[in-house]
Amino acid sequence: MNTDRFKYKEITDIILGSFYETYNELGDGFVELKAVRILNHAHEAQLTNYLKATNIEVGLLLNFGRKPEFKRFGFGNKRKNISDDQRRSAAE
């Protein structure tokens, strides 16, 4: 994606790069966008609840408030069928 036209090109490159790196490595994930002064526990809980309610195990919480920031969340969802072999290879 060409990000030259974006106002905040540098942070846009970082955010999109993080998203694609996570997607390529781990597959599907949630991206939750916020534009607040600071992220709080309620924002984190919202993303965690999305992960709990689905088979998706990875989420990114992006804030475009006064200071752009992002947090990555992982949630091991027991409803997702993962074999012991897959679990062992992922841990190695």
C-alpha positions in Angstrom: 0.0 0.0 0.0 1.3 3.4 -0.9 1.2 5.6 2.2 2.8 8.7 0.6 -0.5 10.6 0.6 -1.2 10.2 4.3 -0.6 13.1 6.6 1.3 11.0 9.2 3.2 8.8 6.8 5.7 7.5 9.3 3.3 6.3 12.0 1.0 5.0 9.2 3.8 2.9 7.9 4.5 1.5 11.4 0.9 0.7 12.1 0.2 -0.9 8.7 3.6 -2.8 8.9 2.6 -4.1 12.4 -0.8 -5.2 11.1 0.6 -7.1 8.0 3.5 -8.6 10.0 1.0 -9.9 12.6 -1.4 -11.2 9.9 1.3 -12.9 7.9 2.7 -14.6 11.0 -0.5 -15.5 12.9 -3.4 -15.2 10.5 -6.7 -13.5 11.2 -7.0 -10.9 14.0 -9.1 -8.0 15.2 -8.0 -4.4 14.7 -9.8 -2.1 17.1 -9.4 1.6 16.4 -9.8 4.4 18.9 -9.3 8.2 19.0 -9.1 9.0 22.7 -6.6 10.9 24.9 -5.4 7.7 26.5 -6.3 4.0 26.3 -7.9 2.7 29.5 -9.0 -0.7 30.9 -12.4 -0.5 29.2 -10.8 -0.3 25.8 -8.6 -3.3 26.5 -11.6 -5.2 27.9 -13.6 -4.5 24.8 -11.0 -6.1 22.5 -10.5 -9.0 24.9 -14.2 -9.7 24.8 -14.1 -9.7 21.0 -11.4 -12.3 21.1 -13.3 -14.4 23.7 -16.4 -14.3 21.6 -14.8 -15.6 18.4 -12.2 -18.1 17.2 -9.7 -15.3 16.6 -6.8 -15.2 19.0 -4.9 -12.0 18.2 -6.0 -8.4 18.3 -4.4 -5.0 17.9 -5.7 -2.0 19.8 -4.8 1.2 17.9 -5.2 4.7 19.4 -5.0 7.8 17.2 -5.5 10.3 20.1 -3.0 12.9 21.2 -0.2 10.4 21.0 -0.6 7.5 18.6 -0.1 4.2 20.3 -0.9 0.5 19.8 -1.1 -2.6 22.0 -1.2 -6.2 20.9 -3.4 -8.8 22.6 -3.5 -12.5 22.5 -6.2 -14.8 23.9 -5.9 -18.6 23.8 -9.4 -19.6 22.8 -10.3 -23.1 24.0 -13.1 -23.4 21.4 -10.5 -23.3 18.6 -9.4 -26.9 17.9 -5.7 -27.1 18.0 -4.0 -30.4 18.0 -1.2 -31.2 20.5 1.3 -31.4 17.6 0.4 -27.9 16.5 0.6 -26.6 20.1 4.1 -28.2 20.5 5.4 -26.8 17.2 4.0 -23.3 18.0 5.8 -23.4 21.4 9.2 -24.3 19.8 
